[in-house]
Amino acid sequence: MPTYSPPTRSVLIVDGSSDSREVLRAVLELRGWNIIEADGTVAGLEMADALHPDVILLDTDTQAADDAAVQASFDDASRRNNASLVVIGQARFNGVDSHHRIVAKPYH
């Protein structure tokens, strides 16, 4: 009889810092997440549309990710891909709803 294993959940980490990505990867992998990494916003948006992660984790310190237009692009990508969007740092969204999670820095 085959054993049941829950579906793998995936998270796209968009963070310009390899150290931050490493810490986040280690913590999330221990919790069963499949990790996808991007070191910039352009690569992150491309990966979001190509790989359809369950969660997009965007660090606003990443190349221009503090820009409202870039954050709006990630907001659109998360909606298109039915992914939750978690923003680390400051977010500039018009009318933040329950679809978003914002975590201020420093985070623990």
Helices and strands as residue ranges (DSSP letters): E 9-14, H 18-30, E 33-38, H 41-51, E 55-59, H 68-80, E 84-88, E 100-103
